[in-house]
């Protein structure tokens, strides 16, 4: 998560600003928060592999506990939904490989993940139409001067289109989705 994202990030429950909880385990650079705990007046959320998880479902709470204990590897397992040890080990071995492809990781996420859909998304006719609509509407609305937020953005295929329509580095689009694995794939590949 880019540190400057704190400027726009708000709690979905109280609307308050979020801050890094410095007293708990965290990994960050001057520009990026990789793992940590962020909080407002009412809630505490984990940041797992650079992605703020801003809901209170069971996997988010499990990930938060793992981050608090200094175990970001187990937080990632919790967020991608790998409960069985052999599935988690296969996924971790795949993501550790420098030659791992999008397809390799989608397959490592298992049959419960919407893998086939995302593998061919760029050539899917519905994507081609959606991309044309996004280019037309966002190009008019953003005019290269505003930030886009791609809600329910999945693996970031349309977010990638929004990147071309947003100001170069000052206001990159923000991708949001309920399913962590999709955002994680977008961050890594798309």
C-alpha positions as CSV (number, residue, x, y, z in Angstrom):
1,X,0.0,0.0,0.0
2,X,1.4,3.3,-0.9
3,X,1.8,5.5,2.1
4,X,0.1,8.4,0.4
5,X,-3.1,6.2,0.2
6,X,-3.7,7.2,3.9
7,X,-4.8,10.6,2.5
8,X,-7.9,9.0,0.9
9,X,-8.4,5.9,3.0
10,X,-11.4,6.0,5.4
11,X,-12.9,3.4,7.7
12,X,-16.0,1.9,6.0
13,X,-17.8,1.9,9.4
14,X,-17.2,5.3,10.9
15,X,-15.7,7.2,8.1
16,X,-12.6,8.1,10.2
17,X,-9.1,8.4,9.0
18,X,-6.9,5.4,9.4
19,X,-3.3,5.3,10.7
20,X,-0.6,2.7,11.0
21,X,-0.3,1.2,14.5
22,X,3.4,1.6,14.9
23,X,3.5,-0.3,18.2
24,X,2.6,-3.6,16.4
25,X,4.5,-5.6,13.9
26,X,4.8,-3.9,10.5
27,X,7.1,-3.8,7.5
28,X,7.3,-0.6,5.6
29,X,9.6,1.7,3.6
30,X,9.3,5.4,3.2
31,X,6.8,5.0,0.4
32,X,5.1,1.6,1.0
33,X,3.4,-0.3,3.8
34,X,3.8,-4.0,3.1
35,X,2.4,-5.6,6.3
36,X,0.9,-4.0,9.4
37,X,-2.1,-3.0,11.3
38,X,-4.1,0.1,10.5
39,X,-6.8,1.6,12.8
40,X,-9.3,4.4,13.3
41,X,-11.3,5.1,16.4
42,X,-13.7,2.1,15.9
43,X,-11.8,-0.6,14.0
44,X,-8.5,-2.3,13.4
45,X,-7.6,-3.8,10.0
46,X,-4.7,-5.7,8.6
47,X,-2.5,-4.7,5.7
48,X,-1.4,-8.0,4.0
49,X,1.2,-8.0,1.3
50,X,0.5,-4.3,0.6
51,X,-3.3,-4.6,0.5
52,X,-5.5,-3.0,3.2
53,X,-8.2,-5.5,4.2
54,X,-11.1,-3.3,5.3
55,X,-13.8,-5.7,6.4
56,X,-14.4,-7.7,9.5
57,X,-15.0,-11.2,8.1
58,X,-13.4,-14.2,9.8
59,X,-10.5,-14.4,7.3
60,X,-9.7,-10.7,7.9
61,X,-9.7,-11.2,11.7
62,X,-7.5,-14.3,11.3
63,X,-5.1,-12.3,9.1
64,X,-5.0,-9.4,11.6
65,X,-4.0,-11.8,14.4
66,X,-1.3,-13.3,12.3
67,X,0.1,-9.9,11.4
68,X,0.0,-8.9,15.1
69,X,2.1,-12.0,15.8
70,X,4.6,-11.1,13.1
71,X,3.5,-13.9,10.7
72,X,2.6,-12.2,7.4
73,X,3.0,-15.5,5.6
74,X,0.1,-17.0,7.6
75,X,-1.9,-13.8,7.1
76,X,-1.6,-14.3,3.4
77,X,-2.8,-17.9,3.7
78,X,-5.8,-16.8,5.6
79,X,-6.7,-14.1,3.1
80,X,-6.5,-16.3,0.0
81,X,-8.5,-19.0,1.8
82,X,-6.0,-21.8,1.8
83,X,-6.9,-23.9,4.9
84,X,-5.3,-27.2,3.9
85,X,-1.6,-27.4,4.6
86,X,-0.8,-29.1,1.2
87,X,-2.8,-26.4,-0.7
88,X,-1.0,-23.6,1.2
89,X,2.4,-25.2,0.6
90,X,1.8,-25.5,-3.2
91,X,0.6,-21.9,-3.4
92,X,3.6,-20.6,-1.4
93,X,6.0,-22.6,-3.6
94,X,4.4,-21.2,-6.7
95,X,4.5,-17.6,-5.6
96,X,8.1,-18.0,-4.5
97,X,9.2,-19.0,-8.0
98,X,10.5,-16.0,-10.0
99,X,9.1,-17.6,-13.2
100,X,5.6,-18.1,-11.8
101,X,2.9,-16.8,-14.3
102,X,-0.6,-15.6,-13.7
103,X,-1.9,-19.0,-14.8
104,X,0.5,-20.8,-12.4
105,X,-0.8,-18.8,-9.5
106,X,-4.5,-19.0,-10.5
107,X,-4.1,-22.8,-10.7
108,X,-2.3,-22.8,-7.3
109,X,-5.3,-21.0,-5.8
110,X,-7.3,-24.1,-6.5
111,X,-10.5,-25.1,-8.3
112,X,-12.7,-22.9,-6.0
113,X,-11.1,-19.7,-7.5
114,X,-12.6,-18.2,-10.6
115,X,-9.4,-18.9,-12.5
116,X,-10.6,-19.6,-16.0
117,X,-12.6,-16.5,-16.1
118,X,-9.6,-14.3,-15.3
119,X,-7.1,-16.2,-17.5
120,X,-8.9,-15.1,-20.6
121,X,-10.4,-11.8,-19.4
122,X,-8.5,-9.6,-21.8
123,X,-10.0,-11.4,-24.8
124,X,-13.5,-11.9,-23.4
125,X,-16.1,-10.0,-25.5
126,X,-17.7,-8.5,-22.3
127,X,-14.4,-7.1,-21.3
128,X,-13.8,-5.5,-24.7
129,X,-17.2,-3.8,-24.5
130,X,-16.6,-2.8,-20.8
131,X,-13.2,-1.4,-21.7
132,X,-14.7,0.8,-24.4
133,X,-17.3,2.1,-22.0
134,X,-14.7,2.8,-19.3
135,X,-12.4,4.6,-21.8
136,X,-15.3,6.8,-23.0
137,X,-16.8,7.6,-19.6
138,X,-13.7,7.8,-17.5
139,X,-11.8,9.7,-20.2
140,X,-14.6,12.4,-20.0
141,X,-14.9,12.4,-16.3
142,X,-11.3,12.1,-15.2
143,X,-9.8,14.3,-18.0
144,X,-6.4,13.1,-16.8
145,X,-6.8,15.2,-13.6
146,X,-8.9,13.0,-11.2
147,X,-8.5,9.7,-9.4
148,X,-10.7,6.7,-10.3
149,X,-11.9,4.1,-7.9
150,X,-12.6,0.7,-9.4
151,X,-15.1,-0.8,-7.0
152,X,-15.7,-4.6,-7.5
153,X,-12.7,-4.4,-9.8
154,X,-11.7,-8.1,-9.5
155,X,-8.2,-8.7,-10.8
156,X,-7.7,-5.2,-12.1
157,X,-8.3,-5.7,-15.8
158,X,-10.4,-2.5,-16.1
159,X,-8.2,-0.7,-13.5
160,X,-5.4,-1.2,-15.9
161,X,-7.4,0.8,-18.5
162,X,-8.1,3.5,-15.9
163,X,-4.3,3.8,-15.3
164,X,-4.0,5.1,-18.9
165,X,-6.7,7.7,-18.2
166,X,-5.4,8.9,-14.8
167,X,-2.7,11.5,-14.0
168,X,0.7,9.8,-14.4
169,X,1.9,9.2,-10.9
170,X,0.0,11.7,-8.7
171,X,-3.4,10.1,-8.7
172,X,-3.3,6.4,-9.7
173,X,-6.6,4.5,-9.7
174,X,-7.6,2.6,-6.6
175,X,-8.8,-1.0,-6.9
176,X,-11.3,-2.4,-4.4
177,X,-12.9,-5.8,-4.2
178,X,-14.2,-8.0,-1.5
179,X,-12.1,-10.9,-2.6
180,X,-8.5,-10.5,-1.5
181,X,-7.0,-13.0,-3.9
182,X,-8.3,-11.0,-6.9
183,X,-6.7,-7.8,-5.7
184,X,-3.5,-9.7,-4.8
185,X,-3.3,-11.0,-8.4
186,X,-3.9,-7.5,-9.7
187,X,-1.1,-6.1,-7.6
188,X,1.3,-8.7,-8.7
189,X,0.4,-9.0,-12.4
190,X,-2.3,-6.8,-13.9
